[in-house]
Every structure is written in structure tokens, then in C-alpha cells.
Amino acid sequence: MEKNRLEAFSDGVIAIIITIMVLELKVPKGAGLADLKPLWPVILSYLLSYIYVGIYWNNHHHMFHSTRHVTGGILWANLHLLFWLSLFPFMTAWMGQNHLAATPTAVYGFVLLMAALAYYILQRTIIAQQGPHSLLATAVGKDWKGKVSPILYLSGIPLAYVSPWISNGLYVLVALIWLVPDRRIERVLVKRERE
């Protein structure tokens, strides 16, 4: 199967996720900057989730740029990833509206962990279909980012009950690790074009 429909569907779902998240931002009643102060936890939660959605969209785009064809397994693995991403608006609102309380922060970390695992499953499903010497397999290599991220999420989940700020610091750290554009696939594409 061609990959165009999968990419278009995924782009649409991700656009809806961002739209739902921004609609959760409620306008304050007052017109002064001080009226925004109670909204800071909500705004910070939105910012973190927006960055995460952007990271997933960017990496998803690169991953499918290296993918020739999709199978039923790839379609289901992609839906699995989109399921966990679709929970971001709810988790963002819950964590922000409760001022980064322990349980919403821990569950937010769990959803981040599950999205990371779903992305890994999708990546492995594509590599299994395209072979160990495929463009994606070559580009991913040892994937230190993909191994460190779940460890940080797993650390952040119980730490939410010690300090939600420490947990969120770990979640921000993972985002910062991934925020630097991942050029592995681009490098492999350029290298293969030169050969």
C-alpha cells in the first residue's frame, strides 16, 4: 500500500489534537496581565504538550519519508501511536487545571511513556517490514534518545508524588533532548543519494 493516506490521516489527527489543546485555554475575565497569573500552570502544560506533539509530528514525518510502503501492521501500529497522542489534550488540561498536582502529573508521565513505546513499536514494525538494512534501520542505529526517554519517564512518574516540579523537569528534559532536530534520517538519505 502507498503511504500517502496514512500520512494525511496522521497529519489530520495531529492537527486536531493541537486544536483541542488550544481550545482548552480559557480566556481570563480581566484585561490585565495579572489576570493571566492563575493560568500559568495551564499555559505551561499547554506549551509542554504542544512541543511534544510537534516533536512527534516532526519525527513521524521523517520516519515515513524513509518508508516506501505500508502494511496492515504498520497501519495498526500508527493508530496505536495516534491513540496515545490523542490523550494529550485531556492530560494537558487535567494537569494544568490542577496546578501540576501529583496524580495528574504522574498520569501525564504515563501517557508520555506509552506514546514513546507506541512510537518505538511503529518504528520496529516499519523496520521489520523493510528489513534490517533499510534506510530507517540504518538511520535509527543505536537510538540512544529512544532508550533514555522511557527511563526518564519511568523516573518521573513516581517522582510526581515527591515533587511534581521534578517530574515535569524530567519531562521537559526529554522534550529538550528531542527538540534538537534529529538529522539521522536526513543524513542517511543524503548519503544514499550520493552513492
matplotlib code that plots the C-alpha trace (Angstrom):
import matplotlib.pyplot as plt

x = [0.0, 1.1, 1.8, 0.0, -3.3, -1.6, 0.5, -2.6, -4.7, -1.9, -1.4, -5.1, -5.3, -2.3, -3.8, -7.0, -5.0, -3.3, -6.7, -8.3, -5.4, -5.6, -9.4, -8.8, -7.1, -9.8, -9.7, -9.4, -12.2, -9.9, -7.9, -4.7, -1.6, -2.2, -5.3, -3.1, -1.3, -3.8, -3.5, 0.3, 0.0, -2.4, -0.2, 2.9, 1.1, -0.1, 3.4, 5.0, 2.3, 2.5, 6.2, 5.7, 3.1, 5.4, 8.3, 6.1, 4.8, 8.4, 9.8, 6.7, 7.2, 10.9, 10.2, 7.6, 9.8, 12.1, 9.3, 8.4, 5.2, 2.9, 1.3, -1.7, 0.7, 2.1, -1.4, -2.3, 0.9, 0.3, -3.2, -1.8, 0.6, -2.2, -4.4, -1.8, -1.2, -5.0, -4.9, -2.5, -5.3, -7.1, -3.9, -2.7, -6.0, -6.1, -2.5, -2.8, -6.2, -5.0, -1.8, 0.6, -0.8, 0.9, -1.6, -2.3, 1.5, 2.1, -0.6, 0.7, 4.1, 2.4, 0.8, 4.1, 5.7, 3.0, 3.3, 7.1, 6.5, 3.9, 6.4, 9.0, 6.6, 5.7, 9.4, 10.2, 7.2, 8.4, 12.0, 10.6, 8.7, 11.6, 14.5, 17.5, 19.4, 16.6, 17.0, 15.1, 17.1, 20.4, 19.3, 18.0, 21.2, 21.6, 18.8, 20.1, 17.3, 14.7, 16.3, 16.9, 13.4, 11.4, 13.9, 13.3, 9.5, 9.6, 11.6, 9.2, 6.1, 6.8, 8.7, 5.4, 4.4, 7.6, 7.6, 5.6, 8.1, 10.9, 8.7, 7.9, 11.6, 12.3, 9.5, 11.0, 14.4, 13.1, 11.5, 14.8, 16.6, 14.2, 13.8, 17.2, 16.2, 17.0, 19.0, 19.8, 17.3, 18.3, 22.0, 21.3, 19.1, 21.8, 24.5, 22.4, 21.7, 25.4, 26.2]
y = [0.0, 3.6, 5.7, 8.9, 8.1, 7.2, 10.4, 12.5, 10.9, 11.2, 14.9, 15.5, 13.8, 15.7, 19.0, 18.2, 17.3, 20.7, 22.4, 20.7, 21.6, 25.3, 25.3, 24.2, 27.5, 29.7, 33.4, 35.3, 37.5, 40.6, 42.6, 43.0, 40.9, 40.0, 38.2, 35.7, 34.6, 31.9, 30.5, 29.9, 26.1, 25.7, 27.7, 25.8, 22.4, 23.5, 24.7, 21.4, 19.3, 21.5, 20.9, 17.1, 17.0, 19.0, 16.6, 13.5, 15.1, 16.0, 12.6, 10.9, 12.9, 11.9, 8.3, 8.0, 9.9, 6.9, 4.4, 3.0, 1.1, 0.4, -2.8, -3.6, -4.0, -0.5, 1.0, -0.5, 0.5, 4.0, 4.0, 2.8, 5.9, 8.2, 6.8, 7.8, 11.2, 11.8, 11.7, 14.7, 17.3, 15.6, 15.1, 18.6, 20.1, 17.9, 18.6, 22.3, 22.9, 21.1, 23.2, 20.3, 18.1, 14.8, 12.3, 14.3, 14.8, 11.1, 10.1, 12.6, 10.9, 7.5, 8.8, 10.2, 6.8, 5.0, 7.4, 6.8, 3.0, 3.2, 5.2, 2.6, -0.2, 1.7, 2.2, -1.5, -2.6, -0.5, -1.9, -5.4, -4.8, -3.1, -5.1, -4.6, -2.7, -0.3, 3.4, 3.7, 0.9, 2.5, 5.9, 4.8, 2.9, 2.5, 5.1, 6.5, 9.1, 6.3, 4.4, 7.3, 8.8, 5.9, 5.7, 9.4, 9.0, 6.0, 8.0, 11.0, 9.0, 8.1, 11.3, 13.2, 12.1, 13.6, 16.8, 17.4, 20.0, 17.5, 15.2, 18.0, 18.9, 15.3, 15.6, 18.9, 17.3, 14.6, 17.3, 19.2, 16.1, 15.6, 19.3, 19.3, 18.2, 14.6, 14.6, 10.9, 10.1, 13.2, 12.2, 8.7, 9.9, 12.4, 9.7, 7.2, 9.8, 10.4, 6.6]
z = [0.0, -0.6, 2.5, 1.4, 3.1, 6.4, 6.4, 5.5, 8.2, 10.8, 10.0, 10.3, 13.7, 15.0, 13.8, 15.7, 18.8, 18.8, 18.1, 21.0, 23.3, 22.4, 22.9, 26.5, 27.2, 28.7, 28.4, 31.7, 32.8, 33.4, 30.9, 32.9, 32.8, 36.4, 35.3, 33.5, 36.7, 37.7, 34.2, 34.3, 35.1, 32.2, 29.8, 30.9, 30.4, 27.0, 26.0, 27.0, 25.3, 22.2, 22.0, 22.4, 19.7, 17.4, 18.1, 17.3, 14.2, 13.0, 13.8, 12.3, 9.1, 8.9, 9.6, 6.9, 4.5, 4.8, 4.4, 1.0, 1.6, 4.5, 5.6, 7.8, 10.8, 10.1, 9.9, 13.3, 14.9, 13.6, 15.1, 18.4, 18.4, 17.5, 20.3, 22.9, 21.3, 21.3, 25.1, 25.3, 25.3, 28.2, 30.2, 29.5, 30.7, 33.8, 34.8, 34.1, 35.8, 38.9, 39.1, 38.4, 41.2, 41.8, 40.3, 37.1, 36.7, 37.2, 34.7, 32.2, 32.5, 31.9, 28.7, 27.6, 28.3, 26.4, 23.4, 23.4, 23.5, 20.7, 18.6, 19.2, 18.2, 15.0, 14.2, 14.8, 12.7, 9.8, 10.2, 10.3, 7.1, 5.3, 6.6, 8.9, 6.2, 5.3, 5.4, 8.7, 10.4, 9.3, 10.4, 13.8, 14.7, 18.5, 19.2, 22.5, 22.6, 22.3, 25.1, 27.6, 27.2, 28.7, 31.6, 32.3, 32.0, 34.4, 36.9, 36.6, 37.3, 40.9, 41.5, 40.8, 44.4, 45.8, 43.7, 40.5, 39.6, 39.5, 37.4, 35.0, 34.9, 33.6, 31.1, 29.9, 29.8, 27.4, 25.2, 25.1, 24.1, 21.2, 20.4, 18.7, 15.3, 14.7, 11.5, 11.3, 8.6, 6.6, 6.8, 5.6, 2.8, 1.6, 1.9, -0.1, -2.8, -3.3, -3.6]

ax = plt.figure().add_subplot(projection="3d")
ax.plot(x, y, z, "-o")
ax.set_aspect("equal")
plt.show()
